[in-house]
Amino acid sequence: MSLSARIFRSACAPLTGLILVFMAGANVAHSQSAAAGCVLERVGGTSRMLLRCPDGLTIIVEAGARFSLIDRNRDGNADAARLQRKALLLNAPAGQAETGFQVITPQAIAAVRGTKWAVDVQDGKTSVFVVRGRVAVQRPSARAGVLLGPGDGVDVAPGSDPLVVKRWPRARVSALLARFGQ
């Protein structure tokens, strides 16, 4: 079984459990983020938010992003995010969770173990870029996907066209990471 198939098999467990919805820039009660085992704080002098979880996962949230944290196994720790709008920059340390962490969007599922990557939803498509590590990406209805390495990205539009992994140009990477102050 390929690496991406193993990652997806372990990471795509049924999405049950605690779901918390966040809107970046909105006031979020500390009890909500604490229920997911995470602490939400504003990044000083910016409109971005930083979500720190006890297992080492950090998520920089672009201003205006809309996402939900999901605790599938109800252990008090977020193990997935459902992203509806804008972008998240995630840093998931190796061993962060037995099944890894995944980001689910309308067009794609990105699943990882120990990596730094960005997921962006806008204009009816999902873009995934890997800074460090490996990320498996597939359409929600697909059985197979692609595996991205450092510097790789993929744009997932509605439909069933094959996913194409590309080395992203420096200008595109810089523009995306600048949205997170990176």
Residue pairs with C-beta under 8 A, 6 or more apart in sequence:
1 9
2 147
3 134
3 136
3 147
4 136
4 138
4 144
4 145
4 146
4 147
5 144
7 100
7 111
7 112
7 113
7 136
7 147
8 109
8 111
8 136
8 138
8 145
10 98
10 99
10 100
11 99
11 100
11 101
11 102
11 109
11 111
11 112
11 136
12 102
12 109
12 111
13 72
13 73
13 99
14 72
15 70
15 72
15 80
15 82
15 104
16 72
17 70
17 71
17 72
17 73
17 74
18 35
18 36
18 69
18 70
18 71
18 74
19 68
19 69
19 70
19 71
19 82
20 32
20 33
20 35
20 36
20 68
20 69
20 78
21 66
21 67
21 68
22 28
22 32
22 33
22 40
22 49
22 51
22 61
22 65
22 66
22 67
22 68
22 69
23 64
23 65
23 66
24 47
24 48
24 49
24 61
24 62
24 63
24 64
24 65
24 66
24 86
25 47
25 49
25 63
25 64
28 40
30 39
30 40
33 39
33 40
33 51
35 76
36 53
36 69
36 71
36 76
36 77
36 78
37 53
37 54
37 55
37 71
37 76
37 77
37 78
38 51
38 52
38 53
38 54
38 57
38 69
38 77
38 78
39 51
39 52
39 53
40 49
40 50
40 51
41 49
41 50
41 52
42 48
42 49
42 50
43 49
43 50
43 60
43 181
46 63
46 181
47 63
48 60
48 61
48 62
48 63
48 180
48 181
49 60
49 61
50 58
50 59
50 60
50 61
51 57
51 58
51 59
51 60
51 61
51 69
52 58
53 59
53 77
53 78
54 77
55 77
55 93
55 96
55 97
56 92
56 93
56 96
57 78
57 90
57 91
57 92
57 93
57 96
57 101
58 90
58 91
59 81
59 88
59 89
59 90
59 91
60 88
60 89
60 90
60 180
60 181
60 182
61 67
61 88
62 86
62 87
62 88
62 89
62 179
62 180
63 86
64 85
64 86
65 83
65 85
65 86
65 87
65 88
66 83
66 84
66 85
66 86
67 81
67 82
67 83
67 84
67 88
68 81
68 82
68 84
69 78
69 80
69 81
70 78
70 79
70 80
70 81
70 82
71 77
71 78
71 79
72 79
72 80
73 79
77 97
78 101
79 97
79 99
79 100
79 101
79 102
80 101
80 102
80 103
80 104
81 88
81 90
81 101
81 102
81 103
81 104
82 103
82 104
82 105
83 103
83 104
83 105
83 119
83 121
83 126
84 105
84 106
84 121
85 121
85 122
86 120
86 121
86 122
87 118
87 119
87 120
87 121
87 122
87 176
87 179
87 180
88 103
88 118
88 119
89 116
89 117
89 118
89 177
89 180
89 182
90 101
90 103
90 112
90 115
90 116
90 117
90 118
90 119
91 115
91 116
92 100
92 101
92 112
92 113
92 114
92 115
92 116
93 114
94 113
94 114
95 113
95 114
96 113
96 114
97 113
100 111
100 112
100 113
101 111
101 112
101 113
102 109
102 110
102 111
102 112
103 109
103 110
103 119
104 140
105 119
105 121
105 126
105 156
106 121
106 126
106 140
106 158
107 121
107 124
107 125
107 126
107 139
107 140
107 156
107 157
107 158
108 119
108 126
108 128
108 137
108 138
108 139
108 140
108 154
108 156
109 137
109 138
109 139
109 140
109 145
110 117
110 119
110 128
110 135
110 136
110 137
111 135
111 136
111 137
112 133
112 134
112 135
112 136
113 133
114 133
115 130
115 131
115 132
115 133
115 134
115 135
116 130
116 131
116 132
116 133
117 128
117 129
117 130
117 131
117 132
117 133
117 135
117 148
118 127
118 128
118 129
118 131
118 176
118 177
118 180
119 126
119 127
119 128
120 126
120 127
120 128
120 129
120 176
124 157
124 158
125 155
125 156
125 157
125 158
126 155
126 156
127 153
127 154
127 155
127 156
127 176
128 135
128 137
128 148
128 153
128 154
128 156
129 148
129 152
129 153
129 168
129 173
129 176
130 148
130 149
130 150
130 151
130 152
130 153
131 150
131 177
132 150
133 150
134 147
134 148
134 149
135 147
135 148
136 145
136 146
136 147
136 148
137 145
137 146
137 147
137 148
137 154
137 156
137 163
138 144
138 145
138 146
138 163
139 145
139 156
139 160
139 163
142 160
145 163
146 154
146 163
146 164
146 165
147 165
148 154
148 165
151 167
151 168
151 173
152 165
152 166
152 167
152 168
153 165
153 166
153 167
153 168
153 172
153 173
154 163
154 164
154 165
154 166
155 164
156 163
